[in-house]
Amino acid sequence: MTNAVQLALLFAFTILPATVAGTESALLHEQIDARIAAAQGELSSSASPRSSDTEFLRRVYLDVTGRIPGRHEVTAFQDEEAGDKRLKLVDRLLLDPWHARHMLYHLDVMLMGRLPEKHIKVAQWRDYLYTSLLENKRFNQLVAEILLADGAVPDERPRARFLLARELNIDDTTRDIGRIFLGRDLQCAQCHDHPSIDDYLQRRYYGLSAFLGRSYLFQDPETKETSIGEKAEGEVTFTSVFTDEESTTAPRLLELAALDDPPAEEEPYVTKPEEKTRGVPKYSRRLQLAPNITSEENVAFRMNIANRLWALVMGRGLVEPLDMMHTDNPPSHPELLALLADELLRTGYDMRSLMRQLILSETYQRSSRLVANDPPLPESAYLAAALKPLTPEQLAWSTMQAVGLVETTRSEHIARFKEEDPSFDPNDMAQAIQLERAVHDSLQPHVDTFVAVFASKADRFSATASQALFLENGELITEWLTPSNGNLLERLLQTGDAEAATRELYLTVLSRPPTDEELEQLVAFLGAYDDDQMTGMTEATRAILCSAEFRFNH
């Protein structure tokens, strides 16, 4: 990492508290709660109480850093008596490099849908996202950089993965841009106006497609690298399969006005497209997409990302499904979604700032335990915190945190860094980033293994036999549950006391102390293994790691 990048990152972290805790947005979380409470009406009497400290701690660690807290972090938070300890915890975690890593995983899946590596190395793309998130790069800037990239500029080439991995297939790319950045899956408007959604018109699909229609993939004959070229001409025409009516459209976003090309020049190219030359026109339709999609006039852009961030934090969108925004599928809380979208616009699309306000709300901090459920209460009322299955990445990092692998790997890298430089300080921000990168690089292969086992095609939760076998009998988990290097199993065996081991196990894996009943049952279970403590501890640990409580964020 260069000195310039270090300074930029330090500057970003230095200014964050002022940016995040700005006076104008300081009460946004109270406005959120007021709108949720107003919509609940009489149902508010069925709202769950505030979460316990241990419930909140585990939830916020998973939502902000993508992993469960360590055992000492649990006890330290329990013991702290400051009334604002939740606020201080949230601010500290939002500054942690692990927050950038967690958001990288989220944005990578949102933007790429786990597409395979093609043209651009996945590691380079993820490093671009990680560095951007460390800098707290605004979402509109990030989107603009991704959509503007053509892959021809070496330093900017990783940004082009969004378009290049899709082979710039016009239909696939048009659909994904509509889904991901506008919250509208317009695929069914490709052949005709949508039969049941009045907002999804064929001209809107092709208006979006027109930004890309002149672009094509170009492979450099010498380097063999693929980039994006573009022609200066080419119009978009389309025919409805219902009416056989043929129409044409210039580039346009949804209901906004179409963009007219400037008057044609006698020589329209900077570089003419030829067999060995990438076409670069003087006027590029593709380059109009980013400024128009992120413009203030395009309300759909900020409504979409506000809805997606709400869903990330709260467990469900104000509009569901996330990519089906239209008049007949309104937000559950229209004024609230407008408020969040306006806040994003006001802060320049500061995702970190909005996440802070969402997490500080009482709506977020409610217990997940329902007060009443007869008749069933609507999820959209937000009377209790949602149960959220861990993503494959969260499950991987939380499992490695629980068994002690994260901490032992971190300690090994700290020792190595201090050997190279005795002044190394893991609490220094630049060096904390260096340490996080090292730990990540060491353990990422294990994360990839979890992704291969637990990621579904739609990236939604599903429990399968292969997943159960991986957790219950897999070699990797068995290796992690072998006592060594001060890991969890070694610590449990060293307690020499079933009750102490049970308390340590629950605090480490579930981030809470056991109930009296759980303590009694596990002590009795371990007592049956007096002659083989290792087997007893291993089976108990594996059972809790395989539990529904561990698999969900609540």
C-alpha positions as CSV (number, residue, x, y, z in Angstrom):
1,M,0.0,0.0,0.0
2,T,1.5,3.3,-1.1
3,N,1.9,6.3,1.3
4,A,-0.7,8.2,-0.7
5,V,-3.3,5.5,-0.3
6,Q,-2.5,5.2,3.4
7,L,-3.0,8.9,3.8
8,A,-6.3,8.8,1.9
9,L,-7.6,5.9,4.0
10,L,-6.5,7.6,7.2
11,F,-8.3,10.8,6.1
12,A,-11.4,8.9,5.3
13,F,-11.5,7.3,8.8
14,T,-10.5,10.6,10.5
15,I,-13.5,12.5,9.0
16,L,-16.0,9.7,9.3
17,P,-17.4,10.5,12.8
18,A,-18.2,14.0,11.8
19,T,-19.7,12.9,8.6
20,V,-21.7,10.0,10.1
21,A,-22.9,11.9,13.1
22,G,-23.8,15.1,11.3
23,T,-26.2,17.4,13.1
24,E,-28.9,17.3,10.4
25,S,-29.1,13.5,10.4
26,A,-28.6,13.0,14.1
27,L,-32.4,12.4,14.6
28,L,-33.0,10.4,11.5
29,H,-33.3,7.2,13.6
30,E,-36.0,8.8,15.7
31,Q,-37.9,9.8,12.5
32,I,-37.6,6.2,11.3
33,D,-39.1,4.9,14.6
34,A,-41.9,7.5,14.5
35,R,-43.0,6.4,11.0
36,I,-42.9,2.8,11.9
37,A,-44.9,3.3,15.1
38,A,-47.5,5.4,13.2
39,A,-48.0,2.7,10.7
40,Q,-48.3,0.0,13.4
41,G,-51.3,1.7,15.0
42,E,-53.0,-0.7,17.5
43,L,-50.5,-3.4,16.6
44,S,-47.8,-1.5,18.5
45,S,-49.0,-3.1,21.7
46,S,-47.7,-6.4,20.3
47,A,-44.2,-4.9,19.6
48,S,-41.3,-6.8,21.1
49,P,-39.2,-5.1,23.8
50,R,-35.7,-3.9,23.2
51,S,-33.1,-6.6,22.6
52,S,-30.8,-7.6,25.4
53,D,-27.2,-6.5,25.2
54,T,-26.0,-9.9,24.1
55,E,-28.7,-10.2,21.4
56,F,-27.8,-6.7,20.1
57,L,-24.1,-7.4,20.3
58,R,-24.2,-10.5,18.1
59,R,-26.7,-8.9,15.7
60,V,-24.7,-5.7,15.1
61,Y,-21.4,-7.6,14.8
62,L,-22.9,-9.8,12.0
63,D,-24.6,-6.8,10.3
64,V,-21.6,-4.5,10.4
65,T,-18.5,-6.8,10.3
66,G,-20.0,-10.0,8.9
67,R,-18.9,-12.2,11.8
68,I,-19.9,-12.9,15.4
69,P,-18.0,-11.1,18.3
70,G,-15.1,-12.8,20.1
71,R,-15.6,-14.2,23.5
72,H,-13.8,-11.3,25.2
73,E,-15.8,-8.8,23.2
74,V,-18.9,-10.3,24.6
75,T,-17.8,-10.1,28.2
76,A,-16.4,-6.6,27.8
77,F,-19.7,-5.3,26.4
78,Q,-21.7,-7.1,29.1
79,D,-19.5,-5.5,31.8
80,E,-19.6,-1.9,30.3
81,E,-22.0,0.3,32.2
82,A,-22.0,3.4,30.0
83,G,-25.5,4.3,28.9
84,D,-24.3,5.1,25.3
85,K,-22.4,1.9,24.9
86,R,-24.5,0.7,22.0
87,L,-23.9,4.0,20.1
88,K,-20.1,3.8,20.8
89,L,-20.0,0.2,19.6
90,V,-21.8,1.0,16.4
91,D,-19.4,3.8,15.6
92,R,-16.4,1.7,16.4
93,L,-17.5,-1.2,14.2
94,L,-18.3,1.1,11.3
95,L,-14.7,2.2,11.4
96,D,-13.4,-1.3,11.5
97,P,-11.7,-2.7,8.3
98,W,-14.0,-5.7,8.8
99,H,-16.9,-3.5,8.0
100,A,-15.4,-2.7,4.6
101,R,-14.8,-6.5,4.0
102,H,-18.4,-7.4,4.9
103,M,-19.8,-4.7,2.6
104,L,-17.5,-5.9,-0.1
105,Y,-19.1,-9.4,0.1
106,H,-22.6,-7.8,0.0
107,L,-21.9,-5.5,-2.9
108,D,-20.1,-8.2,-4.8
109,V,-23.1,-10.6,-4.6
110,M,-25.5,-7.7,-5.4
111,L,-23.6,-6.5,-8.4
112,M,-22.2,-9.8,-9.8
113,G,-24.5,-12.5,-8.5
114,R,-21.5,-14.9,-8.1
115,L,-20.7,-14.9,-11.8
116,P,-17.5,-16.8,-12.7
117,E,-14.2,-15.2,-13.4
118,K,-14.1,-13.9,-16.9
119,H,-11.8,-11.2,-18.5
120,I,-11.1,-9.6,-15.1
121,K,-9.6,-11.4,-12.1
122,V,-12.1,-11.6,-9.3
123,A,-9.4,-10.8,-6.8
124,Q,-8.7,-7.5,-8.6
125,W,-12.4,-6.6,-8.7
126,R,-12.8,-7.3,-5.0
127,D,-9.7,-5.3,-4.1
128,Y,-11.2,-2.4,-6.0
129,L,-14.4,-2.7,-4.0
130,Y,-12.6,-3.1,-0.7
131,T,-10.4,-0.1,-1.2
132,S,-13.5,1.9,-2.2
133,L,-15.3,0.9,0.9
134,L,-12.4,1.7,3.1
135,E,-12.4,5.2,1.7
136,N,-16.2,5.3,2.3
137,K,-16.7,6.0,-1.4
138,R,-20.2,7.2,-2.1
139,F,-22.5,4.7,-3.8
140,N,-23.3,7.0,-6.7
141,Q,-19.6,7.5,-7.4
142,L,-19.0,3.7,-7.2
143,V,-21.8,3.0,-9.6
144,A,-20.6,5.7,-12.0
145,E,-17.0,4.3,-12.0
146,I,-18.4,0.8,-12.7
147,L,-20.6,1.8,-15.6
148,L,-18.1,4.2,-17.1
149,A,-15.2,1.6,-17.1
150,D,-14.4,0.1,-20.5
151,G,-11.4,-2.1,-19.5
152,A,-9.0,-0.2,-21.7
153,V,-7.3,1.8,-18.9
154,P,-5.0,-0.6,-16.9
155,D,-5.5,1.1,-13.5
156,E,-9.2,1.2,-14.0
157,R,-9.6,-2.2,-15.6
158,P,-11.0,-4.0,-12.5
159,R,-14.0,-1.7,-12.5
160,A,-15.1,-3.1,-15.9
161,R,-15.9,-6.6,-14.4
162,F,-19.6,-5.6,-14.1
163,L,-19.9,-5.3,-17.9
164,L,-17.2,-7.6,-19.1
165,A,-18.2,-10.6,-17.0
166,R,-21.7,-10.4,-18.7
167,E,-19.9,-10.4,-22.1
168,L,-21.8,-7.1,-22.6
169,N,-24.7,-9.2,-23.6
170,I,-27.3,-6.5,-24.2
171,D,-30.3,-8.4,-22.9
172,D,-28.6,-9.8,-19.7
173,T,-26.9,-6.5,-19.0
174,T,-30.0,-4.4,-19.6
175,R,-32.0,-6.6,-17.2
176,D,-29.3,-6.5,-14.5
177,I,-28.9,-2.7,-14.7
178,G,-32.6,-2.3,-14.3
179,R,-32.8,-4.8,-11.4
180,I,-29.7,-3.7,-9.5
181,F,-29.7,0.0,-9.9
182,L,-33.3,0.9,-10.6
183,G,-35.1,-1.8,-8.6
184,R,-37.1,-3.0,-11.6
185,D,-36.8,-6.3,-13.4
186,L,-37.9,-5.3,-16.9
187,Q,-37.1,-8.7,-18.5
188,C,-40.8,-9.4,-19.3
189,A,-41.0,-6.1,-21.1
190,Q,-38.4,-7.2,-23.7
191,C,-41.0,-8.6,-26.0
192,H,-44.1,-6.6,-25.1
193,D,-45.5,-4.3,-22.5
194,H,-45.9,-6.3,-19.2
195,P,-49.3,-7.9,-19.2
196,S,-49.9,-7.2,-15.5
197,I,-47.5,-4.4,-14.5
198,D,-48.5,-1.1,-16.0
199,D,-45.1,0.5,-15.3
200,Y,-43.1,-2.1,-17.1
201,L,-43.3,-0.9,-20.7
202,Q,-41.4,-2.2,-23.7
203,R,-40.1,1.3,-24.5
204,R,-38.6,1.5,-21.0
205,Y,-36.7,-1.7,-21.5
206,Y,-35.3,-0.7,-24.9
207,G,-34.7,2.9,-23.7
208,L,-32.3,1.4,-21.2
209,S,-30.9,-1.0,-23.7
210,A,-30.2,1.9,-26.1
211,F,-27.4,3.2,-23.9
212,L,-25.5,-0.1,-24.6
213,G,-26.7,-1.0,-28.1
214,R,-23.7,0.5,-29.9
215,S,-21.1,-1.0,-27.7
216,Y,-19.3,-4.3,-28.4
217,L,-16.5,-6.5,-27.0
218,F,-13.1,-5.9,-28.5
219,Q,-10.1,-8.2,-28.0
220,D,-6.7,-6.6,-28.5
221,P,-4.7,-8.7,-31.0
222,E,-1.5,-8.3,-29.1
223,T,-2.4,-8.4,-25.4
224,K,-5.5,-10.6,-25.9
225,E,-7.2,-8.5,-23.3
226,T,-10.9,-7.8,-23.8
227,S,-12.3,-4.3,-23.5
228,I,-15.4,-2.4,-24.7
229,G,-15.5,-0.6,-28.0
230,E,-18.3,1.5,-29.4
231,K,-19.7,2.5,-32.8
232,A,-21.0,6.0,-33.5
233,E,-24.2,4.9,-35.1
234,G,-27.0,2.4,-34.6
235,E,-30.6,2.9,-33.5
236,V,-32.8,0.7,-31.3
237,T,-36.0,-0.6,-32.8
238,F,-38.4,-3.1,-31.2
239,T,-41.7,-4.8,-32.1
240,S,-44.4,-5.9,-29.7
241,V,-45.3,-9.6,-30.1
242,F,-48.8,-8.7,-29.2
243,T,-49.5,-5.9,-31.7
244,D,-46.7,-6.3,-34.3
245,E,-46.2,-2.6,-33.9
246,E,-42.6,-1.5,-34.6
247,S,-41.2,1.4,-32.6
248,T,-37.8,3.1,-32.0
249,T,-36.3,4.8,-29.0
250,A,-33.3,6.9,-28.0
251,P,-31.6,6.2,-24.7
252,R,-34.0,6.9,-21.8
253,L,-34.4,5.9,-18.1
254,L,-37.9,4.8,-17.2
255,E,-40.3,7.7,-17.4
256,L,-37.6,10.3,-17.9
257,A,-37.1,12.1,-21.2
258,A,-35.2,10.4,-24.0
259,L,-31.7,11.7,-24.8
260,D,-31.1,13.0,-28.2
261,D,-27.7,12.5,-29.9
262,P,-25.8,15.7,-30.6
263,P,-25.6,16.8,-34.3
264,A,-23.5,14.3,-36.3
265,E,-20.0,15.4,-37.0
266,E,-18.2,14.8,-40.4
267,E,-15.8,12.6,-38.5
268,P,-17.6,11.0,-35.6
269,Y,-14.7,9.0,-34.3
270,V,-11.7,9.5,-32.1
271,T,-10.6,6.1,-33.2
272,K,-12.5,4.2,-35.9
273,P,-13.5,0.6,-35.2
274,E,-11.5,-1.8,-37.2
275,E,-10.3,-5.4,-36.9
276,K,-7.3,-4.4,-34.9
277,T,-8.5,-1.1,-33.4
278,R,-11.1,-0.5,-30.7
279,G,-13.8,1.9,-31.7
280,V,-14.0,5.2,-29.7
281,P,-16.6,7.6,-30.9
282,K,-16.5,11.3,-30.1
283,Y,-20.0,11.0,-28.6
284,S,-20.7,7.8,-26.6
285,R,-24.2,6.7,-25.7
286,R,-22.8,4.2,-23.2
287,L,-21.0,7.0,-21.3
288,Q,-24.3,8.8,-20.9
289,L,-25.7,6.0,-18.7
290,A,-23.7,6.6,-15.6
291,P,-24.4,10.4,-15.2
292,N,-28.1,9.9,-16.0
293,I,-28.6,6.8,-13.8
294,T,-27.1,8.6,-10.8
295,S,-28.6,12.0,-11.5
296,E,-30.8,13.7,-8.9
297,E,-33.7,13.6,-11.5
298,N,-33.6,9.8,-11.4
299,V,-35.5,9.2,-8.2
300,A,-35.6,5.4,-8.8
301,F,-31.8,5.2,-8.3
302,R,-31.9,6.5,-4.7
303,M,-35.2,4.8,-3.8
304,N,-33.6,1.4,-4.9
305,I,-30.4,1.7,-2.9
306,A,-32.4,3.0,0.1
307,N,-34.6,0.0,-0.1
308,R,-31.7,-2.4,-0.5
309,L,-29.8,-0.9,2.5
310,W,-32.9,-1.1,4.6
311,A,-33.3,-4.8,3.6
312,L,-29.6,-5.5,4.4
313,V,-30.0,-4.1,8.0
314,M,-33.7,-5.0,8.8
315,G,-34.0,-8.3,7.0
316,R,-36.7,-7.4,4.5
317,G,-37.2,-4.5,2.1
318,L,-39.8,-1.8,2.3
319,V,-40.5,-3.0,-1.2
320,E,-40.4,-6.8,-1.7
321,P,-39.1,-8.3,-3.9
322,L,-36.3,-5.8,-4.0
323,D,-36.3,-5.7,-7.8
324,M,-40.0,-5.4,-8.3
325,M,-40.7,-1.7,-7.6
326,H,-43.8,-0.5,-9.4
327,T,-47.1,1.3,-8.8
328,D,-49.1,-1.9,-8.0
329,N,-46.3,-3.0,-5.5
330,P,-45.9,0.1,-3.3
331,P,-43.6,0.3,-0.3
332,S,-45.0,-0.9,3.0
333,H,-44.0,2.5,4.3
334,P,-43.9,5.0,1.4
335,E,-43.1,8.1,3.5
336,L,-40.2,6.2,5.2
337,L,-38.7,5.0,2.0
338,A,-38.9,8.6,0.6
339,L,-37.2,9.9,3.8
340,L,-34.3,7.4,3.5
341,A,-33.9,8.1,-0.2
342,D,-33.8,11.9,0.5
343,E,-31.3,11.3,3.2
344,L,-29.0,9.5,0.8
345,L,-29.3,12.4,-1.6
346,R,-28.5,14.9,1.1
347,T,-25.4,13.0,2.3
348,G,-24.2,12.4,-1.2
349,Y,-25.1,8.6,-1.1
350,D,-23.1,7.9,2.1
351,M,-24.1,4.3,2.8
352,R,-22.2,4.1,6.0
353,S,-24.1,7.1,7.4
354,L,-27.5,5.7,6.6
355,M,-26.6,2.3,8.0
356,R,-25.6,4.0,11.2
357,Q,-29.0,5.6,11.5
358,L,-30.8,2.4,10.7
359,I,-28.9,0.5,13.4
360,L,-29.5,3.2,16.0
361,S,-33.2,3.0,15.6
362,E,-35.4,1.2,18.1
363,T,-36.9,-0.6,15.2
364,Y,-33.6,-2.3,14.5
365,Q,-32.9,-2.9,18.2
366,R,-36.1,-4.8,19.1
367,S,-35.8,-8.4,20.2
368,S,-36.5,-11.1,17.7
369,R,-38.8,-12.8,20.2
370,L,-42.4,-12.2,19.4
371,V,-44.7,-11.0,22.1
372,A,-47.8,-12.5,20.4
373,N,-48.4,-14.4,17.2
374,D,-52.1,-15.2,17.2
375,P,-53.3,-14.2,14.7
376,P,-49.9,-14.1,12.9
377,L,-48.5,-10.6,12.9
378,P,-47.4,-9.1,9.5
379,E,-43.7,-9.0,9.0
380,S,-44.0,-5.6,7.3
381,A,-45.1,-4.1,10.7
382,Y,-41.6,-4.5,12.1
383,L,-42.9,-5.5,15.5
384,A,-39.9,-7.7,16.1
385,A,-36.4,-8.0,14.7
386,A,-36.3,-10.3,11.7
387,L,-34.6,-13.7,11.7
388,K,-31.9,-13.5,9.0
389,P,-30.0,-16.6,7.8
390,L,-26.3,-16.0,7.7
391,T,-24.8,-15.6,4.2
392,P,-22.2,-18.2,3.3
393,E,-19.5,-15.6,4.0
394,Q,-21.0,-14.7,7.4
395,L,-21.3,-18.4,8.3
396,A,-17.7,-19.0,7.3
397,W,-16.2,-16.1,9.2
398,S,-18.4,-16.7,12.2
399,T,-17.5,-20.4,12.3
400,M,-13.8,-19.6,12.1
401,Q,-14.3,-16.9,14.8
402,A,-16.0,-19.4,17.1
403,V,-13.5,-22.2,16.8
404,G,-10.6,-19.8,17.3
405,L,-9.1,-19.8,13.8
406,V,-9.5,-16.1,13.3
407,E,-7.8,-15.2,16.5
408,T,-4.9,-17.6,16.1
409,T,-4.3,-16.4,12.5
410,R,-4.5,-12.8,13.6
411,S,-1.9,-13.5,16.4
412,E,0.4,-15.2,13.9
413,H,0.3,-12.2,11.6
414,I,0.8,-9.7,14.4
415,A,3.9,-11.6,15.5
416,R,5.2,-11.7,11.9
417,F,4.6,-8.0,11.4
418,K,6.3,-7.1,14.7
419,E,9.3,-9.2,13.8
420,E,9.6,-7.2,10.6
421,D,8.8,-3.9,12.3
422,P,8.9,-3.7,16.2
423,S,6.8,-0.5,16.0
424,F,3.9,-2.4,14.4
425,D,0.6,-1.4,16.2
426,P,-2.6,-3.2,15.3
427,N,-4.6,-0.3,16.7
428,D,-3.1,2.1,14.2
429,M,-5.7,2.4,11.4
430,A,-3.3,1.9,8.4
431,Q,-1.7,-1.1,10.1
432,A,-5.1,-2.5,11.2
433,I,-6.0,-2.5,7.5
434,Q,-2.7,-4.3,6.7
435,L,-3.5,-6.9,9.3
436,E,-7.1,-7.4,8.1
437,R,-5.8,-8.0,4.6
438,A,-3.3,-10.6,5.8
439,V,-5.9,-12.4,7.9
440,H,-8.4,-12.3,5.0
441,D,-5.9,-13.6,2.5
442,S,-4.9,-16.5,4.8
443,L,-8.5,-17.6,5.4
444,Q,-10.3,-16.7,2.2
445,P,-9.8,-20.2,0.7
446,H,-12.0,-21.5,3.6
447,V,-14.6,-18.8,2.8
448,D,-14.6,-20.0,-0.8
449,T,-15.3,-23.5,0.5
450,F,-18.3,-22.4,2.4
451,V,-19.6,-20.4,-0.6
452,A,-19.3,-23.5,-2.7
453,V,-21.4,-25.5,-0.2
454,F,-23.9,-22.9,1.1
455,A,-24.5,-20.5,-1.8
456,S,-27.7,-21.2,-3.7
457,K,-28.4,-20.2,-7.2
458,A,-30.7,-17.3,-6.1
459,D,-28.4,-16.7,-3.1
460,R,-31.2,-17.3,-0.7
461,F,-31.3,-19.5,2.4
462,S,-31.8,-23.2,1.8
463,A,-30.9,-26.1,4.0
464,T,-29.7,-29.1,2.2
465,A,-28.4,-32.6,3.1
466,S,-24.9,-31.7,1.7
467,Q,-24.8,-28.7,3.9
468,A,-25.7,-30.7,7.0
469,L,-23.1,-33.4,6.1
470,F,-20.4,-30.7,5.6
471,L,-21.1,-29.3,9.1
472,E,-21.6,-32.6,10.9
473,N,-19.0,-34.8,9.2
474,G,-16.8,-32.6,7.0
475,E,-13.1,-32.9,7.3
476,L,-12.6,-29.1,7.5
477,I,-14.9,-28.7,10.6
478,T,-13.3,-31.8,12.2
479,E,-9.9,-30.3,11.7
480,W,-11.0,-27.0,13.3
481,L,-12.4,-29.0,16.3
482,T,-9.0,-30.6,17.0
483,P,-7.4,-29.1,20.0
484,S,-4.3,-26.9,19.0
485,N,-2.7,-23.5,19.3
486,G,-5.1,-22.3,22.0
487,N,-8.2,-22.8,19.9
488,L,-11.7,-23.2,21.3
489,L,-11.4,-27.0,21.9
490,E,-8.1,-26.7,23.6
491,R,-9.5,-24.0,25.9
492,L,-12.6,-26.0,26.8
493,L,-10.5,-29.1,27.7
494,Q,-8.2,-27.0,29.8
495,T,-11.0,-25.7,32.0
496,G,-11.2,-29.2,33.7
497,D,-14.7,-28.3,34.7
498,A,-17.9,-29.1,32.8
499,E,-19.8,-26.0,34.1
500,A,-17.0,-23.7,33.2
501,A,-16.6,-25.3,29.8
502,T,-20.3,-24.9,29.1
503,R,-20.2,-21.2,29.9
504,E,-17.1,-20.7,27.8
505,L,-18.7,-22.6,24.9
506,Y,-21.9,-20.6,24.9
507,L,-20.2,-17.2,25.2
508,T,-17.8,-18.1,22.4
509,V,-20.2,-19.7,19.9
510,L,-23.6,-18.1,20.7
511,S,-22.3,-14.9,22.2
512,R,-24.4,-15.3,25.3
513,P,-24.4,-17.2,28.6
514,P,-26.3,-20.4,28.8
515,T,-29.7,-20.5,30.5
516,D,-30.0,-22.5,33.7
517,E,-31.7,-25.3,31.8
518,E,-29.0,-25.3,29.1
519,L,-26.3,-25.3,31.7
520,E,-27.8,-28.3,33.5
521,Q,-28.4,-30.3,30.3
522,L,-24.9,-29.8,28.9
523,V,-23.1,-30.5,32.1
524,A,-25.0,-33.7,32.3
525,F,-24.1,-34.5,28.7
526,L,-20.4,-33.9,29.4
527,G,-20.6,-35.9,32.5
528,A,-21.3,-39.0,30.4
529,Y,-17.9,-38.5,28.8
530,D,-15.8,-38.4,31.9
531,D,-13.5,-41.0,30.4
532,D,-13.3,-39.3,27.0
533,Q,-13.6,-35.6,27.5
534,M,-12.3,-34.7,24.1
535,T,-15.1,-36.6,22.4
536,G,-17.7,-35.0,24.7
537,M,-16.4,-31.5,24.1
538,T,-16.1,-32.0,20.4
539,E,-19.7,-33.4,20.0
540,A,-21.1,-30.6,22.2
541,T,-19.3,-27.9,20.2
542,R,-20.3,-29.4,16.8
543,A,-23.9,-29.6,18.0
544,I,-24.1,-25.9,18.9
545,L,-22.3,-24.9,15.6
546,C,-24.9,-26.9,13.7
547,S,-27.8,-25.3,15.7
548,A,-30.4,-23.0,14.1
549,E,-29.5,-20.3,16.6
550,F,-25.9,-20.2,15.2
551,R,-27.1,-20.3,11.6
552,F,-29.4,-17.3,12.0
553,N,-28.8,-13.6,12.9
554,H,-31.5,-12.6,15.4
